[in-house]
Amino acid sequence: MSVNKDTLKQIIYERHDIIKNMDIMPRKYDLEENGNYVVTGLRRAGKTTVLYMRVQDLIKKGVSYDQIIYINFEDERLTEFNINDFNEILEVKAEICDKKPYYFFDEIQNITGWEKFARRMADSNERVYITGSNAKMLSKEIESALGGRYFSKYITTYNFKEYLQANNVSFEEKDLYKSESIGKIKKYFNEYFRFGGFPEAVKYVHKREYVSGIYQKILLNDIIARNDIRNENALKVLVKKISETVCQPVSYTKLHNIVQSVGFKVSKDTLIDYMGHIKDAYLLYDVQNYYAKFVEKESNPKYYFRDNGLLNLFLQDKDSALLENVVGLHLLNNNEEVYYLKSNKNDIDIDFYLPEKNVAVQVAYSLDITNEERETDSLINFAKENKQSRLIIVTYDTEETIEKNGITIEVIPAYKFLLRF
């Protein structure tokens, strides 16, 4: 045994006190009353808060704190914890309470073989909630190991509505017509646009430093240490170079050549592995070309960051990339399928497409006589083939309606798009 029961009891009771005193801003993540859950998402996105919400909800319904067995496996007192110690948790529960327990296991992926224990718990009809900062927890292999006993729930950083709510800013429909309210909403949009939506960052003045700290933890803990990566500098350069390609399709071959050109000798297969690790840590996601053949969809994606604050760590004077990233992230988090459109044959190059809604979205930081034709032509060419499509251009601050060749294009400022779409 590598952990004693007194340590586990101390950890559990301390967590009870934390949850009791936690003032939580509600988030709209509904959990099935009788379901077990694997909750995943980017580090510091709010997974633990969702579990706290669940605990507080149970307490309101009459469950006692002694029934709450909450273990955070990133606690330094559990450094030596291994799969053989899970039974100690069950024994501690029996000593604490003789009623039905509710188990909450934070960052359980730190323990090798955790899925076997999770499966056993579900087979025993226990109620279990698990979090982890790795997409592999939703992989087919883990899903098979869990035997279909768990629902999955992906947690994002704050969307713009939640960011305003956390800052006590009203965004009702009437607020979008009042100058004072609009001014306040725009102020906080600029913050959200540059520093992202990490929940804890709301309370900090130096938001960039906070986000930088999160990035270092993702890089060092969730990517390098977890995957035993030896060529750390090559990985760091890879992330930096990807940040410079946001808005542009990029192949593994091109990324490999870029990394090689700055002096890092790494094989293409290794680079592909690195990309998998980066996406597994929820740092990046990719968007594929809807027009591409199946075998080509994977080969030339666009990459985006899962929070604007993370992307902004790498950029200087590239607000157009930040705008496209924040729009793409909003679409990703609110729709099951998001693509981009690129067809040289039909002269179409559109940033985002939602096939289920038949909505095409172009992103342009500003819109004027120098770029309006370029931004609208692709949408018009697309509309000729898709008569019922909705066409949108998202800008930083411009709002108008463009009528061209009998086709209507909505031009929407980003803050309104994030609130209304």
C-alpha positions in Angstrom: 0.0 0.0 0.0 1.5 3.3 -1.1 -1.1 5.6 0.5 -2.7 5.3 4.0 -6.3 5.7 4.9 -5.7 8.7 7.2 -4.3 10.6 4.2 -7.3 9.7 2.1 -9.7 10.9 4.9 -7.8 14.1 5.2 -8.0 14.8 1.4 -11.7 14.0 1.4 -12.7 16.1 4.4 -10.6 19.1 3.1 -12.4 18.9 -0.2 -15.7 19.0 1.6 -14.8 22.3 3.2 -13.6 23.7 -0.2 -16.9 22.8 -1.9 -19.0 24.2 1.0 -17.3 27.6 0.8 -17.2 27.7 -3.0 -19.3 30.4 -4.7 -20.0 28.9 -8.1 -21.2 30.6 -11.2 -23.7 28.1 -12.7 -22.8 26.7 -16.1 -25.3 24.9 -18.4 -24.0 21.4 -18.3 -26.8 19.1 -17.5 -26.0 15.7 -16.0 -28.3 12.7 -16.0 -29.5 12.0 -12.5 -28.5 8.3 -12.6 -25.6 8.5 -15.0 -21.9 8.0 -14.5 -19.7 10.5 -16.3 -16.3 11.0 -17.8 -15.8 14.8 -17.9 -12.9 16.0 -20.1 -11.6 19.3 -21.4 -8.6 21.7 -21.5 -6.7 22.2 -18.3 -8.4 24.9 -16.1 -11.4 25.0 -18.3 -13.8 24.4 -15.4 -14.1 20.6 -15.2 -13.7 20.6 -11.4 -16.3 23.4 -11.1 -18.8 21.2 -12.9 -18.2 18.5 -10.4 -18.6 21.0 -7.5 -21.9 22.1 -9.1 -23.0 18.4 -9.0 -21.9 18.0 -5.4 -23.8 21.2 -4.3 -26.9 20.0 -6.2 -26.8 16.7 -4.4 -26.4 18.4 -1.0 -29.5 20.5 -1.8 -31.4 17.3 -2.5 -30.6 15.9 0.9 -27.3 14.0 0.4 -24.9 14.5 3.3 -21.2 15.5 2.8 -20.1 12.1 4.3 -21.5 10.5 1.2 -19.3 12.6 -1.0 -16.0 10.8 -1.7 -14.0 13.4 -3.6 -10.3 12.7 -4.6 -8.1 14.9 -6.7 -5.3 12.8 -8.1 -3.1 15.8 -8.7 -2.8 16.2 -4.9 0.9 15.8 -4.1 0.0 13.5 -1.2 -1.1 10.9 -3.8 2.2 10.9 -5.8 2.8 7.3 -5.0 -0.9 6.2 -5.6 -1.3 3.3 -8.0 -4.0 1.0 -9.2 -3.7 -1.3 -6.2 -4.7 1.6 -3.9 -8.2 2.1 -5.3 -9.6 -0.5 -2.8 -8.3 1.8 0.0 -10.8 4.4 -1.2 -13.6 1.9 -0.9 -12.6 1.0 2.6 -12.3 4.6 3.7 -15.8 5.2 2.4 -17.1 2.4 4.5 -15.5 3.9 7.6 -16.8 7.4 6.8 -20.4 6.6 6.0 -22.9 3.7 5.7 -25.1 5.4 3.1 -25.0 5.4 -0.6 -21.8 7.1 -1.7 -21.1 9.4 -4.7 -17.5 9.2 -6.0 -15.7 12.1 -7.7 -12.3 11.4 -9.1 -10.5 14.5 -10.5 -7.7 14.0 -13.1 -7.8 10.2 -12.6 -5.9 9.6 -15.9 -2.7 10.2 -13.8 -3.2 6.6 -12.4 -2.3 3.9 -14.9 -5.1 1.4 -15.3 -7.8 3.7 -13.9 -10.3 2.5 -16.5 -10.4 -1.0 -15.0 -11.3 0.4 -11.6 -13.9 2.7 -13.2 -15.5 -0.2 -15.0 -15.7 -2.2 -11.8 -17.3 0.6 -10.0 -20.0 1.0 -12.7 -20.6 -2.7 -12.7 -21.2 -2.5 -9.0 -23.9 0.2 -9.6 -21.8 2.9 -7.9 -22.3 6.5 -8.9 -19.1 7.9 -10.3 -17.9 11.2 -11.8 -14.5 11.3 -13.4 -12.5 14.2 -14.9 -9.4 14.3 -17.1 -7.4 16.7 -19.3 -6.8 14.3 -22.2 -8.9 13.4 -25.2 -7.7 9.8 -25.0 -10.2 9.4 -22.2 -12.9 9.6 -24.9 -11.1 7.2 -27.2 -12.6 4.0 -28.6 -10.1 2.0 -26.5 -11.2 3.6 -23.2 -14.8 3.5 -24.2 -14.5 -0.2 -24.8 -12.7 -0.7 -21.5 -15.5 1.2 -19.7 -18.1 -1.0 -21.3 -20.5 1.8 -22.2 -21.1 2.5 -18.6 -20.3 6.2 -18.7 -21.6 9.3 -20.4 -19.0 11.7 -21.8 -19.1 15.4 -21.3 -16.7 17.9 -22.8 -16.2 21.2 -20.9 -15.0 24.3 -22.7 -13.5 27.5 -21.3 -16.1 30.2 -20.9 -18.1 31.2 -24.0 -18.6 35.0 -24.4 -22.0 34.9 -22.7 -20.5 33.1 -19.7 -17.6 35.6 -19.7 -20.0 38.5 -19.5 -22.1 36.8 -16.8 -18.9 36.2 -14.7 -18.2 39.9 -15.0 -21.8 40.9 -14.1 -22.4 42.4 -17.5 -26.0 42.2 -18.8 -26.5 41.0 -22.4 -30.2 40.9 -22.8 -31.6 41.9 -26.2 -32.4 45.4 -25.0 -28.7 45.9 -24.0 -27.7 45.5 -27.6 -29.6 48.7 -28.4 -28.3 51.0 -25.7 -25.0 52.9 -26.2 -23.8 52.5 -22.6 -24.5 48.8 -22.5 -22.9 48.2 -25.9 -19.8 50.1 -24.8 -19.5 47.8 -21.7 -20.1 44.6 -23.8 -17.4 45.7 -26.3 -15.0 46.4 -23.5 -15.3 42.9 -22.2 -15.3 41.4 -25.7 -11.9 42.9 -26.3 -10.7 41.2 -23.1 -12.2 37.9 -24.1 -10.8 38.3 -27.6 -7.3 38.7 -26.4 -7.1 36.7 -23.2 -9.7 34.0 -23.7 -12.2 32.5 -21.4 -10.4 30.6 -18.6 -12.8 31.0 -15.7 -10.2 31.8 -13.1 -8.6 34.5 -15.3 -11.7 36.7 -14.8 -10.5 37.7 -11.3 -6.9 38.5 -12.3 -5.5 41.8 -13.6 -2.5 40.2 -15.3 -4.5 37.8 -17.4 -1.7 37.1 -19.9 0.6 35.9 -17.2 -2.1 33.5 -15.9 -2.8 32.1 -19.3 1.0 31.7 -19.9 1.2 29.6 -16.7 -1.6 27.4 -18.0 0.1 26.9 -21.3 3.4 25.9 -19.6 1.5 23.3 -17.5 -0.3 21.9 -20.6 3.0 21.8 -22.5 5.2 20.3 -19.7 2.6 18.1 -17.8 -0.1 17.1 -20.3 2.1 16.7 -23.4 5.8 16.4 -22.7 5.8 14.5 -19.4 2.7 12.3 -20.0 4.1 11.2 -23.4 7.7 11.0 -22.5 8.8 13.4 -25.2 12.5 13.8 -25.5 12.8 16.5 -28.1 11.1 19.3 -26.1 12.4 22.1 -28.2 11.1 20.6 -31.4 7.7 20.3 -29.9 7.7 23.9 -28.7 8.7 25.1 -32.1 6.0 23.0 -33.7 3.3 24.7 -31.5 4.8 28.2 -32.3 4.7 27.5 -36.1 1.1 26.2 -35.9 0.1 29.5 -34.3 1.5 31.2 -37.3 -0.6 29.1 -39.7 -4.0 29.7 -38.1 -6.4 30.6 -40.9 -4.4 28.6 -43.5 -4.6 24.9 -44.4 -1.4 23.1 -43.6 -0.2 19.6 -44.2 2.1 17.4 -42.0 4.7 17.6 -44.8 4.7 21.4 -44.7 4.9 21.5 -40.9 7.7 18.9 -41.0 9.6 21.1 -43.5 9.1 24.2 -41.4 10.4 22.5 -38.2 13.4 21.1 -40.1 14.1 24.5 -41.7 14.8 26.0 -38.2 17.3 23.3 -37.4 15.4 20.6 -35.5 15.9 17.1 -36.8 12.7 15.2 -36.3 11.1 12.6 -38.5 7.7 13.2 -40.1 6.3 10.2 -38.2 7.5 11.7 -34.9 5.9 15.1 -35.8 2.6 13.3 -36.5 2.8 11.7 -33.1 3.5 15.2 -31.6 0.4 16.5 -33.3 -1.7 13.7 -31.8 -0.4 14.5 -28.3 -1.1 18.2 -28.8 -4.7 17.6 -29.8 -5.1 15.0 -27.0 -4.2 17.7 -24.5 -7.0 19.9 -26.0 -4.5 22.6 -27.0 -5.6 22.5 -30.7 -8.3 21.1 -32.9 -8.5 20.8 -36.6 -11.1 21.8 -39.2 -11.2 19.9 -42.5 -12.2 20.9 -46.1 -15.8 19.9 -46.8 -15.1 19.6 -50.5 -12.1 17.3 -50.1 -12.2 13.6 -50.8 -12.2 11.4 -47.8 -8.6 10.5 -48.0 -7.6 14.1 -48.4 -9.6 15.6 -45.5 -7.0 14.6 -43.0 -4.1 15.8 -45.0 -4.7 19.5 -45.3 -6.6 20.8 -42.2 -6.7 24.2 -40.6 -5.6 24.2 -37.0 -7.1 26.4 -34.3 -6.4 26.9 -30.6 -9.1 25.9 -28.0 -8.8 29.3 -26.3 -7.9 32.7 -27.7 -5.7 33.5 -24.7 -3.5 30.6 -25.7 -3.2 31.7 -29.3 -2.5 35.3 -28.3 0.6 34.2 -26.4 2.3 33.6 -29.7 1.0 36.4 -31.9 1.9 40.1 -32.4 -0.3 42.4 -34.4 -2.4 39.5 -35.9 -5.9 40.4 -34.7 -7.3 38.9 -37.9 -6.1 35.5 -36.8 -7.5 36.0 -33.3 -10.8 36.9 -34.8 -11.0 33.8 -36.9 -9.9 31.7 -34.0 -12.6 33.0 -31.7 -15.3 32.6 -34.3 -14.1 29.1 -35.1 -14.1 28.1 -31.5 -17.6 29.5 -31.0 -18.9 27.4 -33.9 -17.1 24.3 -32.8 -18.5 24.5 -29.3 -22.0 25.0 -30.5 -22.2 22.6 -33.5 -21.4 19.0 -34.1 -19.8 19.5 -37.5 -17.6 22.4 -38.6 -15.7 22.5 -41.9 -14.0 25.0 -44.2 -14.7 25.3 -47.9 -12.0 25.5 -50.5 -12.6 24.7 -54.2 -10.3 26.1 -56.9 -12.7 24.7 -59.5 -15.7 26.8 -58.2 -13.5 29.7 -56.9 -14.7 29.2 -53.4 -12.6 29.9 -50.3 -14.8 30.2 -47.1 -13.5 30.0 -43.5 -16.3 28.0 -42.0 -19.3 25.9 -43.1 -22.0 24.2 -41.0 -23.6 21.6 -43.2 -26.4 20.8 -40.8 -27.5 24.4 -40.8 -26.3 25.2 -44.3 -24.5 28.3 -43.0 -21.4 29.7 -44.5 -19.3 32.1 -42.4 -16.5 34.3 -43.6 -14.3 36.2 -41.2 -12.8 39.6 -42.0 -11.4 41.8 -39.3 -12.6 44.9 -41.3 -14.6 45.3 -44.4 -14.1 48.2 -46.9 -13.5 48.9 -50.6 -10.2 47.2 -50.6 -11.4 43.7 -49.6 -15.2 43.6 -49.8 -15.2 42.0 -53.3 -12.8 39.3 -52.2 -14.7 38.5 -49.1 -18.1 38.4 -50.8 -17.3 36.7 -54.1 -16.7 33.3 -52.5 -20.0 33.5 -50.6 -21.8 34.4 -53.7 -20.3 31.6 -55.7 -21.2 29.2 -52.9 -24.8 30.6 -52.8 -25.3 29.9 -56.5 -24.9 26.2 -55.7 -26.7 26.3 -52.4 -29.8 28.4 -52.8 -31.1 28.2 -49.2 -27.8 28.9 -47.6 -27.3 31.6 -45.0 -24.3 33.8 -45.7 -22.5 35.7 -42.9 -19.4 37.8 -42.7 -18.1 38.3 -39.1 -16.0 41.4 -38.6 -14.5 43.0 -35.5 -17.0 45.9 -35.4 -18.8 46.4 -38.8 -22.5 45.8 -39.2 -24.5 46.0 -42.4 -26.4 44.0 -45.0 -25.0 43.5 -48.4 -27.3 42.8 -51.4 -25.4 41.6 -54.4 -26.6 39.7 -57.5 -29.9 39.0 -55.7 -28.0 37.4 -52.8 -28.1 38.7 -49.2 -25.0 38.7 -47.0 -25.2 39.5 -43.3 -22.3 41.5 -41.9 -22.2 41.0 -38.1 -19.7 42.4 -35.5 -18.1 39.6 -33.6 -19.5 40.5 -30.2 -23.1 40.2 -31.6 -22.3 37.0 -33.4 -21.0 35.3 -30.2 -24.1 36.4 -28.4 -26.8 35.7 -31.0 -25.6 32.9 -33.2 
